[in-house]
């Protein structure tokens, strides 16, 4: 989707010229006296339409948000291992191997409270105002568009509460049809056990309703104008709703397997997300002025400021995508030492044995290797640890190892050279050089001296996330994508909840193929540069931007077929773990909450955590409430404060006992 389309979407927030400009959205959308039914009728639109469009554009709802994304990157990576903050995984930075948690951090309040605060305000007030207006309209005066927009707002309400209850369990919930506090009604705190059956059933009713909706050409034109997510395509809404119901059915599978099975049966023959372009999300650039997007308000600012976790996880590159480093060895001081002299990507990408997404999602290091980093702790005592083997390649074949007269080593790409100089002791004694250089290179990389805490340099000593998809400002924030739907169908088949539209192997293969197409398109269909507005950051290296573009599109079908064959030979538990890995790999830095929910609920089935938390962090089972509730709502605080503890598993996990990390 091109920038010109997003500019037109931005203009749609101005419903019609008679209604005013975007600066008056708050007045018109939040104040029912500011936008009357008479005005709406005169403009030829439903009064509910304004609230509907406003709801779709809320920050961090169906699109990104700088602050929220920043904290989910910073704290979320520590408990899920989406990206690797090297200073928490190797001793060379200087931190100790001691247990920490993500609560004692300057950003923990924002991390914990963002979704809760939103579901109490920004994510629901449009629904409440719309419901209030809708309830004031007599049944005989309600138009088909009033009904349609209200039904879809109920879908958005259900989606908001699913996100909130998956993080906190009990949240202040208002029943569908109620205008809540606008009518003097106090929200009731409900948990997952109550909310999930409600929203699963409500969306079933909405999808059935949509199946019978027929719009006139004028109504269709109006709907197309207001619907900034699916462009007025009712079939896409049906696919989205059914895919949401599938997600929710799998989320409750540990505690309500009969409901899961029932929903799978109800979805038989229903349309679901099944194309790589099927995504529920909105691009930041559709809402935020381009000149403000990069430096102030977009998720790209979060990526720019979180270079810490731009390091690629070894778990994804090697364990999931089968991009494996090649090893060589050398004897030094009588000890056999290994180093990574390359990887298998050159042949593997061509013959379908290495995941094509390797070249689309990740970036090679300056030696031309796809070599990532582990989330387990490396104290430096093992000279042949993964990190040590990655670092040793920089110096082991250099004359500095054998020539007494060479006392410094320069490495890196032209124009971006880096240098390490021997100590006096190592300069005088060849036998000390291996130990000195290994320590020096480990420190250089782990302390981020290679990239100077900057994303997108051409100086990275290990693989990083590819900057091209991250800085594709046209990306529609993937709150739900067809890949997740295919993976849910695969898991349902593996675990015996129901089989729809093919076997588990079929859906697993489809998911990989769709993901490959999605990430290739996101990488290569990026027409931004350092001269456009918005642009790649000026402190990025153009050579890095250029080399992060894949030289070709690798055959997704060949790799997906190979993976489906591998998948077929796994045990049920191994298959479910593989499904989870694909889910987290696909969403990576763009969607933290969905893999986080999946990891927590799958602990019960797998007997272990499928995520990859850093060893030094306590596992977090839930998010913590905003303590201001104690003053504003002491009655409910007395109820919810009893489980305001990140060590307590949520209902949908089926567990009473916390999963514990290595040091817990």
Order of alpha helices (4+ residues) and beta strands (2+ residues): alpha-alpha-alpha-alpha-alpha-alpha-alpha-alpha-alpha-beta-beta-alpha-alpha-alpha-alpha-beta-alpha-beta-beta-alpha-alpha-beta-alpha-beta-beta-alpha-alpha-beta-alpha-beta-alpha-alpha-alpha-alpha-alpha-alpha-alpha-alpha
